[in-house]
Amino acid sequence: MRKALKNQRDDLLAFAQVFDDKLAEIAQQFETPLFLVRQMVRFFRKQATSEAYWRSWDDLHQMLSWKFFQLHEAIHDAMKQTPRASSLVENLNSRLRNYFTLRKHLGTPYLGLLQFFLNHRQFMSSDCEDRMGKSPREVMTGQKHPHWLELLGFKLFKRA
């Protein structure tokens, strides 16, 4: 298991590069050292009712002065827009588990059809209102897509 994880390290941690790139962009935009931006990210992990939170708040506010609130908002937005990989993987696993128990052999055609189905099926419920009634493909591209039969290459029949 250790060897498998070591060999797949770059692939498994690829999601972290997305957030690192956003933090580097924020640091450049606000002309702030990257270590202070990362310190602000650590600040977000603390409970607002804890003494450590307010100590960090004070320290960061003194170091950043007028940039503090703008940086706080920019990092908060970046964190909201960056999906947490573990929750995405758990969601995907819980959705796929039902389909894998139905078949003993999983071939490429079955997995391709399953991938198509899951990418184009609309979310019935979601914590994010932006995702309600949209498929994962629509969420990622921001564009409505045609009926799923047309995506498979069939002509959609419409009554006159």
VMD Tcl script that builds the backbone (N, CA, C; Angstrom):
set m [mol new atoms 480]
animate dup $m
set s [atomselect $m all]
$s set {name element resname resid chain x y z} {
  {N N MET 1 A 0.828 -1.188 0.000}
  {CA C MET 1 A 0.000 0.000 0.000}
  {C C MET 1 A 0.878 1.260 0.000}
  {N N ARG 2 A 1.929 1.251 0.836}
  {CA C ARG 2 A 2.819 2.404 0.901}
  {C C ARG 2 A 3.473 2.674 -0.450}
  {N N LYS 3 A 3.890 1.594 -1.104}
  {CA C LYS 3 A 4.570 1.726 -2.390}
  {C C LYS 3 A 3.607 2.254 -3.461}
  {N N ALA 4 A 2.366 1.760 -3.431}
  {CA C ALA 4 A 1.369 2.225 -4.389}
  {C C ALA 4 A 1.081 3.711 -4.194}
  {N N LEU 5 A 0.953 4.134 -2.941}
  {CA C LEU 5 A 0.710 5.552 -2.656}
  {C C LEU 5 A 1.899 6.412 -3.076}
  {N N LYS 6 A 3.103 5.912 -2.833}
  {CA C LYS 6 A 4.301 6.657 -3.220}
  {C C LYS 6 A 4.360 6.833 -4.738}
  {N N ASN 7 A 4.035 5.768 -5.476}
  {CA C ASN 7 A 4.075 5.833 -6.940}
  {C C ASN 7 A 2.988 6.741 -7.515}
  {N N GLN 8 A 1.877 6.873 -6.803}
  {CA C GLN 8 A 0.755 7.683 -7.296}
  {C C GLN 8 A 0.701 9.063 -6.647}
  {N N ARG 9 A 1.728 9.411 -5.889}
  {CA C ARG 9 A 1.730 10.652 -5.121}
  {C C ARG 9 A 1.346 11.880 -5.945}
  {N N ASP 10 A 1.978 12.078 -7.083}
  {CA C ASP 10 A 1.715 13.272 -7.889}
  {C C ASP 10 A 0.277 13.327 -8.386}
  {N N ASP 11 A -0.248 12.168 -8.780}
  {CA C ASP 11 A -1.636 12.133 -9.244}
  {C C ASP 11 A -2.609 12.377 -8.101}
  {N N LEU 12 A -2.328 11.792 -6.943}
  {CA C LEU 12 A -3.241 11.927 -5.808}
  {C C LEU 12 A -3.260 13.341 -5.247}
  {N N LEU 13 A -2.148 14.043 -5.364}
  {CA C LEU 13 A -2.063 15.398 -4.813}
  {C C LEU 13 A -2.216 16.488 -5.872}
  {N N ALA 14 A -2.625 16.125 -7.063}
  {CA C ALA 14 A -2.756 17.107 -8.145}
  {C C ALA 14 A -3.751 18.212 -7.809}
  {N N PHE 15 A -4.794 17.882 -7.027}
  {CA C PHE 15 A -5.789 18.888 -6.674}
  {C C PHE 15 A -5.165 20.034 -5.879}
  {N N ALA 16 A -4.125 19.746 -5.085}
  {CA C ALA 16 A -3.510 20.770 -4.247}
  {C C ALA 16 A -2.822 21.838 -5.090}
  {N N GLN 17 A -2.347 21.474 -6.263}
  {CA C GLN 17 A -1.680 22.433 -7.136}
  {C C GLN 17 A -2.645 23.531 -7.586}
  {N N VAL 18 A -3.903 23.195 -7.769}
  {CA C VAL 18 A -4.910 24.180 -8.174}
  {C C VAL 18 A -5.014 25.272 -7.120}
  {N N PHE 19 A -5.114 24.880 -5.859}
  {CA C PHE 19 A -5.234 25.852 -4.775}
  {C C PHE 19 A -3.930 26.623 -4.600}
  {N N ASP 20 A -2.781 25.945 -4.738}
  {CA C ASP 20 A -1.491 26.629 -4.642}
  {C C ASP 20 A -1.356 27.708 -5.713}
  {N N ASP 21 A -1.817 27.403 -6.920}
  {CA C ASP 21 A -1.765 28.396 -8.002}
  {C C ASP 21 A -2.632 29.610 -7.678}
  {N N LYS 22 A -3.809 29.359 -7.087}
  {CA C LYS 22 A -4.687 30.473 -6.701}
  {C C LYS 22 A -4.032 31.327 -5.622}
  {N N LEU 23 A -3.381 30.692 -4.662}
  {CA C LEU 23 A -2.717 31.451 -3.603}
  {C C LEU 23 A -1.561 32.280 -4.156}
  {N N ALA 24 A -0.798 31.709 -5.086}
  {CA C ALA 24 A 0.309 32.450 -5.703}
  {C C ALA 24 A -0.224 33.658 -6.476}
  {N N GLU 25 A -1.349 33.466 -7.143}
  {CA C GLU 25 A -1.972 34.564 -7.892}
  {C C GLU 25 A -2.442 35.672 -6.940}
  {N N ILE 26 A -3.018 35.289 -5.821}
  {CA C ILE 26 A -3.471 36.277 -4.827}
  {C C ILE 26 A -2.275 37.027 -4.245}
  {N N ALA 27 A -1.199 36.307 -3.931}
  {CA C ALA 27 A 0.003 36.947 -3.391}
  {C C ALA 27 A 0.563 37.969 -4.373}
  {N N GLN 28 A 0.558 37.607 -5.650}
  {CA C GLN 28 A 1.061 38.522 -6.672}
  {C C GLN 28 A 0.126 39.718 -6.833}
  {N N GLN 29 A -1.166 39.477 -6.828}
  {CA C GLN 29 A -2.160 40.539 -7.003}
  {C C GLN 29 A -2.061 41.580 -5.883}
  {N N PHE 30 A -1.852 41.128 -4.655}
  {CA C PHE 30 A -1.798 42.041 -3.512}
  {C C PHE 30 A -0.368 42.409 -3.123}
  {N N GLU 31 A 0.601 41.965 -3.926}
  {CA C GLU 31 A 2.017 42.240 -3.677}
  {C C GLU 31 A 2.377 41.913 -2.233}
  {N N THR 32 A 2.036 40.686 -1.858}
  {CA C THR 32 A 2.240 40.195 -0.502}
  {C C THR 32 A 3.052 38.907 -0.576}
  {N N PRO 33 A 3.973 38.706 0.360}
  {CA C PRO 33 A 4.741 37.448 0.361}
  {C C PRO 33 A 3.809 36.239 0.494}
  {N N LEU 34 A 4.154 35.186 -0.218}
  {CA C LEU 34 A 3.332 33.978 -0.240}
  {C C LEU 34 A 3.179 33.364 1.151}
  {N N PHE 35 A 4.205 33.482 1.995}
  {CA C PHE 35 A 4.099 32.878 3.328}
  {C C PHE 35 A 3.006 33.562 4.154}
  {N N LEU 36 A 2.766 34.865 3.932}
  {CA C LEU 36 A 1.686 35.543 4.646}
  {C C LEU 36 A 0.312 35.095 4.130}
  {N N VAL 37 A 0.232 34.841 2.844}
  {CA C VAL 37 A -1.024 34.353 2.270}
  {C C VAL 37 A -1.323 32.964 2.834}
  {N N ARG 38 A -0.311 32.119 2.934}
  {CA C ARG 38 A -0.496 30.783 3.509}
  {C C ARG 38 A -0.850 30.865 4.999}
  {N N GLN 39 A -0.285 31.842 5.679}
  {CA C GLN 39 A -0.610 32.033 7.093}
  {C C GLN 39 A -2.084 32.433 7.244}
  {N N MET 40 A -2.583 33.217 6.304}
  {CA C MET 40 A -3.992 33.609 6.327}
  {C C MET 40 A -4.879 32.377 6.103}
  {N N VAL 41 A -4.445 31.450 5.245}
  {CA C VAL 41 A -5.208 30.216 5.019}
  {C C VAL 41 A -5.281 29.426 6.320}
  {N N ARG 42 A -4.158 29.330 7.048}
  {CA C ARG 42 A -4.156 28.626 8.336}
  {C C ARG 42 A -5.087 29.317 9.330}
  {N N PHE 43 A -5.173 30.625 9.234}
  {CA C PHE 43 A -6.051 31.412 10.093}
  {C C PHE 43 A -7.514 30.991 9.911}
  {N N PHE 44 A -7.898 30.664 8.687}
  {CA C PHE 44 A -9.277 30.259 8.401}
  {C C PHE 44 A -9.652 28.940 9.087}
  {N N ARG 45 A -8.668 28.115 9.434}
  {CA C ARG 45 A -8.947 26.830 10.068}
  {C C ARG 45 A -9.320 26.958 11.543}
  {N N LYS 46 A -8.992 28.098 12.146}
  {CA C LYS 46 A -9.232 28.266 13.575}
  {C C LYS 46 A -10.693 28.633 13.852}
  {N N GLN 47 A -11.169 28.255 15.030}
  {CA C GLN 47 A -12.525 28.594 15.454}
  {C C GLN 47 A -12.576 30.068 15.831}
  {N N ALA 48 A -13.613 30.777 15.372}
  {CA C ALA 48 A -13.744 32.212 15.647}
  {C C ALA 48 A -13.909 32.511 17.134}
  {N N THR 49 A -14.243 31.508 17.915}
  {CA C THR 49 A -14.427 31.712 19.350}
  {C C THR 49 A -13.162 31.439 20.155}
  {N N SER 50 A -12.099 31.007 19.483}
  {CA C SER 50 A -10.875 30.638 20.207}
  {C C SER 50 A -9.944 31.843 20.367}
  {N N GLU 51 A -9.112 31.745 21.371}
  {CA C GLU 51 A -8.116 32.800 21.616}
  {C C GLU 51 A -7.079 32.816 20.491}
  {N N ALA 52 A -6.720 31.624 19.972}
  {CA C ALA 52 A -5.734 31.527 18.888}
  {C C ALA 52 A -6.215 32.268 17.637}
  {N N TYR 53 A -7.514 32.211 17.381}
  {CA C TYR 53 A -8.093 32.912 16.224}
  {C C TYR 53 A -7.824 34.407 16.333}
  {N N TRP 54 A -8.132 34.962 17.483}
  {CA C TRP 54 A -7.995 36.417 17.647}
  {C C TRP 54 A -6.539 36.836 17.746}
  {N N ARG 55 A -5.661 35.980 18.288}
  {CA C ARG 55 A -4.235 36.269 18.289}
  {C C ARG 55 A -3.717 36.305 16.854}
  {N N SER 56 A -4.135 35.316 16.036}
  {CA C SER 56 A -3.735 35.281 14.618}
  {C C SER 56 A -4.287 36.489 13.874}
  {N N TRP 57 A -5.530 36.812 14.158}
  {CA C TRP 57 A -6.165 37.983 13.540}
  {C C TRP 57 A -5.319 39.225 13.797}
  {N N ASP 58 A -4.952 39.419 15.045}
  {CA C ASP 58 A -4.180 40.603 15.428}
  {C C ASP 58 A -2.809 40.611 14.759}
  {N N ASP 59 A -2.123 39.454 14.785}
  {CA C ASP 59 A -0.789 39.365 14.174}
  {C C ASP 59 A -0.848 39.650 12.672}
  {N N LEU 60 A -1.787 39.014 11.999}
  {CA C LEU 60 A -1.906 39.216 10.544}
  {C C LEU 60 A -2.322 40.652 10.217}
  {N N HIS 61 A -3.196 41.207 11.008}
  {CA C HIS 61 A -3.656 42.583 10.757}
  {C C HIS 61 A -2.502 43.563 10.913}
  {N N GLN 62 A -1.644 43.330 11.897}
  {CA C GLN 62 A -0.482 44.200 12.075}
  {C C GLN 62 A 0.501 44.069 10.921}
  {N N MET 63 A 0.708 42.852 10.421}
  {CA C MET 63 A 1.654 42.644 9.321}
  {C C MET 63 A 1.123 43.157 7.987}
  {N N LEU 64 A -0.179 43.026 7.769}
  {CA C LEU 64 A -0.757 43.350 6.463}
  {C C LEU 64 A -1.413 44.732 6.409}
  {N N SER 65 A -1.713 45.309 7.532}
  {CA C SER 65 A -2.398 46.604 7.682}
  {C C SER 65 A -3.619 46.705 6.766}
  {N N TRP 66 A -3.621 47.631 5.832}
  {CA C TRP 66 A -4.813 47.887 5.011}
  {C C TRP 66 A -5.144 46.755 4.044}
  {N N LYS 67 A -4.196 45.888 3.740}
  {CA C LYS 67 A -4.445 44.772 2.813}
  {C C LYS 67 A -5.205 43.627 3.473}
  {N N PHE 68 A -5.253 43.622 4.805}
  {CA C PHE 68 A -5.789 42.485 5.541}
  {C C PHE 68 A -7.182 42.087 5.068}
  {N N PHE 69 A -8.116 43.026 5.033}
  {CA C PHE 69 A -9.506 42.687 4.728}
  {C C PHE 69 A -9.689 42.267 3.271}
  {N N GLN 70 A -8.975 42.917 2.355}
  {CA C GLN 70 A -9.052 42.528 0.944}
  {C C GLN 70 A -8.461 41.137 0.733}
  {N N LEU 71 A -7.348 40.880 1.384}
  {CA C LEU 71 A -6.701 39.569 1.289}
  {C C LEU 71 A -7.589 38.501 1.926}
  {N N HIS 72 A -8.185 38.829 3.034}
  {CA C HIS 72 A -9.098 37.909 3.737}
  {C C HIS 72 A -10.233 37.500 2.803}
  {N N GLU 73 A -10.827 38.467 2.128}
  {CA C GLU 73 A -11.948 38.175 1.228}
  {C C GLU 73 A -11.500 37.381 0.004}
  {N N ALA 74 A -10.352 37.733 -0.571}
  {CA C ALA 74 A -9.849 37.028 -1.757}
  {C C ALA 74 A -9.546 35.565 -1.430}
  {N N ILE 75 A -8.945 35.307 -0.297}
  {CA C ILE 75 A -8.621 33.931 0.098}
  {C C ILE 75 A -9.895 33.164 0.408}
  {N N HIS 76 A -10.828 33.819 1.076}
  {CA C HIS 76 A -12.111 33.168 1.385}
  {C C HIS 76 A -12.820 32.744 0.087}
  {N N ASP 77 A -12.831 33.629 -0.913}
  {CA C ASP 77 A -13.447 33.299 -2.211}
  {C C ASP 77 A -12.718 32.142 -2.887}
  {N N ALA 78 A -11.380 32.157 -2.846}
  {CA C ALA 78 A -10.595 31.081 -3.472}
  {C C ALA 78 A -10.879 29.751 -2.793}
  {N N MET 79 A -11.029 29.762 -1.490}
  {CA C MET 79 A -11.316 28.527 -0.758}
  {C C MET 79 A -12.720 28.009 -1.095}
  {N N LYS 80 A -13.676 28.927 -1.259}
  {CA C LYS 80 A -15.031 28.502 -1.611}
  {C C LYS 80 A -15.091 27.925 -3.014}
  {N N GLN 81 A -14.293 28.469 -3.927}
  {CA C GLN 81 A -14.337 28.044 -5.327}
  {C C GLN 81 A -13.503 26.791 -5.587}
  {N N THR 82 A -12.627 26.439 -4.678}
  {CA C THR 82 A -11.772 25.268 -4.873}
  {C C THR 82 A -12.411 24.070 -4.189}
  {N N PRO 83 A -12.815 23.078 -4.966}
  {CA C PRO 83 A -13.448 21.906 -4.347}
  {C C PRO 83 A -12.475 21.164 -3.449}
  {N N ARG 84 A -12.983 20.697 -2.345}
  {CA C ARG 84 A -12.169 19.873 -1.460}
  {C C ARG 84 A -12.132 18.472 -2.050}
  {N N ALA 85 A -10.955 17.999 -2.345}
  {CA C ALA 85 A -10.804 16.748 -3.081}
  {C C ALA 85 A -11.398 15.556 -2.338}
  {N N SER 86 A -11.228 15.483 -1.048}
  {CA C SER 86 A -11.715 14.303 -0.340}
  {C C SER 86 A -13.235 14.207 -0.425}
  {N N SER 87 A -13.917 15.334 -0.333}
  {CA C SER 87 A -15.377 15.285 -0.415}
  {C C SER 87 A -15.825 14.897 -1.828}
  {N N LEU 88 A -15.087 15.351 -2.852}
  {CA C LEU 88 A -15.426 14.982 -4.225}
  {C C LEU 88 A -15.231 13.480 -4.451}
  {N N VAL 89 A -14.117 12.963 -3.936}
  {CA C VAL 89 A -13.822 11.542 -4.114}
  {C C VAL 89 A -14.839 10.694 -3.362}
  {N N GLU 90 A -15.164 11.091 -2.131}
  {CA C GLU 90 A -16.158 10.345 -1.362}
  {C C GLU 90 A -17.514 10.371 -2.048}
  {N N ASN 91 A -17.883 11.523 -2.585}
  {CA C ASN 91 A -19.150 11.644 -3.310}
  {C C ASN 91 A -19.145 10.710 -4.513}
  {N N LEU 92 A -18.059 10.749 -5.282}
  {CA C LEU 92 A -17.959 9.896 -6.463}
  {C C LEU 92 A -18.010 8.419 -6.080}
  {N N ASN 93 A -17.252 8.032 -5.049}
  {CA C ASN 93 A -17.255 6.634 -4.621}
  {C C ASN 93 A -18.642 6.181 -4.190}
  {N N SER 94 A -19.352 7.033 -3.451}
  {CA C SER 94 A -20.682 6.638 -2.995}
  {C C SER 94 A -21.654 6.506 -4.165}
  {N N ARG 95 A -21.455 7.305 -5.209}
  {CA C ARG 95 A -22.322 7.204 -6.393}
  {C C ARG 95 A -21.987 5.980 -7.233}
  {N N LEU 96 A -20.701 5.659 -7.331}
  {CA C LEU 96 A -20.280 4.531 -8.171}
  {C C LEU 96 A -20.527 3.180 -7.520}
  {N N ARG 97 A -20.441 3.119 -6.225}
  {CA C ARG 97 A -20.580 1.849 -5.516}
  {C C ARG 97 A -21.851 1.103 -5.916}
  {N N ASN 98 A -22.952 1.823 -6.091}
  {CA C ASN 98 A -24.226 1.195 -6.472}
  {C C ASN 98 A -24.138 0.506 -7.834}
  {N N TYR 99 A -23.395 1.092 -8.753}
  {CA C TYR 99 A -23.313 0.537 -10.104}
  {C C TYR 99 A -22.346 -0.642 -10.176}
  {N N PHE 100 A -21.323 -0.643 -9.349}
  {CA C PHE 100 A -20.346 -1.717 -9.387}
  {C C PHE 100 A -20.891 -3.010 -8.803}
  {N N THR 101 A -21.843 -2.930 -7.891}
  {CA C THR 101 A -22.402 -4.147 -7.314}
  {C C THR 101 A -23.335 -4.852 -8.286}
  {N N LEU 102 A -23.763 -4.156 -9.336}
  {CA C LEU 102 A -24.688 -4.743 -10.299}
  {C C LEU 102 A -23.994 -5.672 -11.286}
  {N N ARG 103 A -22.684 -5.490 -11.461}
  {CA C ARG 103 A -21.975 -6.255 -12.486}
  {C C ARG 103 A -20.734 -6.898 -11.899}
  {N N LYS 104 A -20.464 -8.096 -12.363}
  {CA C LYS 104 A -19.258 -8.784 -11.907}
  {C C LYS 104 A -18.047 -8.347 -12.743}
  {N N HIS 105 A -18.268 -8.085 -14.028}
  {CA C HIS 105 A -17.183 -7.679 -14.911}
  {C C HIS 105 A -17.439 -6.256 -15.393}
  {N N LEU 106 A -16.445 -5.402 -15.236}
  {CA C LEU 106 A -16.572 -4.016 -15.672}
  {C C LEU 106 A -15.661 -3.791 -16.864}
  {N N GLY 107 A -16.236 -3.714 -18.035}
  {CA C GLY 107 A -15.448 -3.476 -19.233}
  {C C GLY 107 A -15.452 -2.002 -19.597}
  {N N THR 108 A -14.648 -1.661 -20.574}
  {CA C THR 108 A -14.533 -0.277 -21.030}
  {C C THR 108 A -15.866 0.282 -21.517}
  {N N PRO 109 A -16.661 -0.466 -22.294}
  {CA C PRO 109 A -17.946 0.095 -22.741}
  {C C PRO 109 A -18.869 0.453 -21.569}
  {N N TYR 110 A -18.929 -0.403 -20.565}
  {CA C TYR 110 A -19.793 -0.140 -19.413}
  {C C TYR 110 A -19.313 1.097 -18.657}
  {N N LEU 111 A -17.996 1.205 -18.446}
  {CA C LEU 111 A -17.468 2.353 -17.723}
  {C C LEU 111 A -17.657 3.644 -18.514}
  {N N GLY 112 A -17.532 3.566 -19.836}
  {CA C GLY 112 A -17.770 4.746 -20.672}
  {C C GLY 112 A -19.205 5.218 -20.598}
  {N N LEU 113 A -20.140 4.275 -20.648}
  {CA C LEU 113 A -21.557 4.625 -20.535}
  {C C LEU 113 A -21.867 5.177 -19.148}
  {N N LEU 114 A -21.288 4.596 -18.122}
  {CA C LEU 114 A -21.497 5.076 -16.759}
  {C C LEU 114 A -20.933 6.491 -16.590}
  {N N GLN 115 A -19.763 6.719 -17.163}
  {CA C GLN 115 A -19.156 8.051 -17.107}
  {C C GLN 115 A -20.059 9.074 -17.794}
  {N N PHE 116 A -20.572 8.728 -18.958}
  {CA C PHE 116 A -21.467 9.629 -19.683}
  {C C PHE 116 A -22.710 9.925 -18.844}
  {N N PHE 117 A -23.306 8.887 -18.288}
  {CA C PHE 117 A -24.526 9.037 -17.490}
  {C C PHE 117 A -24.293 9.958 -16.297}
  {N N LEU 118 A -23.221 9.722 -15.558}
  {CA C LEU 118 A -22.972 10.514 -14.352}
  {C C LEU 118 A -22.587 11.954 -14.675}
  {N N ASN 119 A -21.929 12.183 -15.793}
  {CA C ASN 119 A -21.548 13.550 -16.160}
  {C C ASN 119 A -22.713 14.381 -16.677}
  {N N HIS 120 A -23.773 13.717 -17.130}
  {CA C HIS 120 A -24.883 14.447 -17.744}
  {C C HIS 120 A -26.181 14.370 -16.952}
  {N N ARG 121 A -26.170 13.661 -15.839}
  {CA C ARG 121 A -27.357 13.572 -14.988}
  {C C ARG 121 A -27.416 14.801 -14.092}
  {N N GLN 122 A -28.591 15.408 -13.996}
  {CA C GLN 122 A -28.735 16.634 -13.228}
  {C C GLN 122 A -28.743 16.343 -11.728}
  {N N PHE 123 A -28.136 17.255 -10.956}
  {CA C PHE 123 A -28.168 17.154 -9.511}
  {C C PHE 123 A -29.591 17.413 -9.033}
  {N N MET 124 A -30.136 16.526 -8.237}
  {CA C MET 124 A -31.477 16.715 -7.682}
  {C C MET 124 A -31.418 17.641 -6.471}
  {N N SER 125 A -30.346 17.518 -5.695}
  {CA C SER 125 A -30.166 18.387 -4.530}
  {C C SER 125 A -28.675 18.648 -4.365}
  {N N SER 126 A -28.370 19.780 -3.751}
  {CA C SER 126 A -26.981 20.135 -3.526}
  {C C SER 126 A -26.920 21.218 -2.466}
  {N N ASP 127 A -25.817 21.252 -1.722}
  {CA C ASP 127 A -25.622 22.328 -0.761}
  {C C ASP 127 A -25.378 23.649 -1.471}
  {N N CYS 128 A -24.835 23.585 -2.690}
  {CA C CYS 128 A -24.587 24.788 -3.491}
  {C C CYS 128 A -25.782 25.023 -4.404}
  {N N GLU 129 A -26.417 26.158 -4.244}
  {CA C GLU 129 A -27.596 26.450 -5.060}
  {C C GLU 129 A -27.255 26.544 -6.548}
  {N N ASP 130 A -26.005 26.895 -6.859}
  {CA C ASP 130 A -25.583 27.016 -8.257}
  {C C ASP 130 A -25.644 25.681 -8.992}
  {N N ARG 131 A -25.602 24.574 -8.266}
  {CA C ARG 131 A -25.577 23.247 -8.895}
  {C C ARG 131 A -26.962 22.635 -9.067}
  {N N MET 132 A -27.949 23.162 -8.393}
  {CA C MET 132 A -29.295 22.591 -8.435}
  {C C MET 132 A -29.833 22.564 -9.865}
  {N N GLY 133 A -30.305 21.399 -10.302}
  {CA C GLY 133 A -30.898 21.256 -11.622}
  {C C GLY 133 A -29.895 21.272 -12.764}
  {N N LYS 134 A -28.599 21.203 -12.458}
  {CA C LYS 134 A -27.561 21.186 -13.486}
  {C C LYS 134 A -26.790 19.876 -13.399}
  {N N SER 135 A -26.224 19.483 -14.503}
  {CA C SER 135 A -25.382 18.286 -14.521}
  {C C SER 135 A -23.945 18.697 -14.181}
  {N N PRO 136 A -23.089 17.737 -13.810}
  {CA C PRO 136 A -21.689 18.082 -13.566}
  {C C PRO 136 A -21.031 18.759 -14.776}
  {N N ARG 137 A -21.405 18.329 -15.965}
  {CA C ARG 137 A -20.849 18.941 -17.174}
  {C C ARG 137 A -21.265 20.401 -17.273}
  {N N GLU 138 A -22.518 20.704 -16.966}
  {CA C GLU 138 A -23.001 22.088 -17.010}
  {C C GLU 138 A -22.326 22.945 -15.944}
  {N N VAL 139 A -22.087 22.360 -14.779}
  {CA C VAL 139 A -21.420 23.098 -13.708}
  {C C VAL 139 A -19.987 23.434 -14.119}
  {N N MET 140 A -19.289 22.467 -14.723}
  {CA C MET 140 A -17.888 22.680 -15.097}
  {C C MET 140 A -17.727 23.630 -16.277}
  {N N THR 141 A -18.597 23.516 -17.284}
  {CA C THR 141 A -18.443 24.345 -18.480}
  {C C THR 141 A -19.231 25.640 -18.408}
  {N N GLY 142 A -20.267 25.674 -17.579}
  {CA C GLY 142 A -21.104 26.868 -17.497}
  {C C GLY 142 A -22.068 27.003 -18.660}
  {N N GLN 143 A -22.215 25.959 -19.458}
  {CA C GLN 143 A -23.088 26.009 -20.626}
  {C C GLN 143 A -24.131 24.898 -20.547}
  {N N LYS 144 A -25.348 25.205 -20.997}
  {CA C LYS 144 A -26.386 24.178 -21.093}
  {C C LYS 144 A -25.967 23.204 -22.192}
  {N N HIS 145 A -26.317 21.961 -22.027}
  {CA C HIS 145 A -25.998 21.013 -23.092}
  {C C HIS 145 A -27.291 20.452 -23.669}
  {N N PRO 146 A -27.207 19.963 -24.897}
  {CA C PRO 146 A -28.399 19.410 -25.537}
  {C C PRO 146 A -28.901 18.165 -24.802}
  {N N HIS 147 A -30.016 17.678 -25.228}
  {CA C HIS 147 A -30.600 16.466 -24.645}
  {C C HIS 147 A -29.586 15.334 -24.750}
  {N N TRP 148 A -29.599 14.433 -23.766}
  {CA C TRP 148 A -28.595 13.374 -23.715}
  {C C TRP 148 A -28.645 12.448 -24.916}
  {N N LEU 149 A -29.822 12.266 -25.537}
  {CA C LEU 149 A -29.900 11.426 -26.741}
  {C C LEU 149 A -29.146 12.071 -27.900}
  {N N GLU 150 A -29.243 13.389 -28.005}
  {CA C GLU 150 A -28.494 14.090 -29.057}
  {C C GLU 150 A -26.994 13.998 -28.807}
  {N N LEU 151 A -26.590 14.014 -27.542}
  {CA C LEU 151 A -25.170 13.867 -27.222}
  {C C LEU 151 A -24.638 12.494 -27.607}
  {N N LEU 152 A -25.520 11.488 -27.598}
  {CA C LEU 152 A -25.130 10.138 -28.022}
  {C C LEU 152 A -25.157 9.958 -29.531}
  {N N GLY 153 A -25.601 11.000 -30.251}
  {CA C GLY 153 A -25.622 10.933 -31.713}
  {C C GLY 153 A -26.968 10.629 -32.325}
  {N N PHE 154 A -28.018 10.536 -31.524}
  {CA C PHE 154 A -29.362 10.283 -32.033}
  {C C PHE 154 A -30.072 11.599 -32.296}
  {N N LYS 155 A -31.039 11.541 -33.221}
  {CA C LYS 155 A -31.861 12.714 -33.497}
  {C C LYS 155 A -33.040 12.674 -32.548}
  {N N LEU 156 A -33.258 13.764 -31.850}
  {CA C LEU 156 A -34.340 13.837 -30.873}
  {C C LEU 156 A -35.677 13.959 -31.595}
  {N N PHE 157 A -36.588 13.075 -31.281}
  {CA C PHE 157 A -37.914 13.072 -31.890}
  {C C PHE 157 A -38.789 14.094 -31.187}
  {N N LYS 158 A -39.414 14.974 -31.959}
  {CA C LYS 158 A -40.321 15.960 -31.379}
  {C C LYS 158 A -41.676 15.834 -32.065}
  {N N ARG 159 A -42.711 15.801 -31.253}
  {CA C ARG 159 A -44.065 15.695 -31.819}
  {C C ARG 159 A -44.470 17.005 -32.447}
  {N N ALA 160 A -45.256 16.876 -33.539}
  {CA C ALA 160 A -45.699 18.061 -34.263}
  {C C ALA 160 A -46.881 18.707 -33.577}
}
mol reanalyze $m
mol bondsrecalc $m
mol representation Tube
mol addrep $m
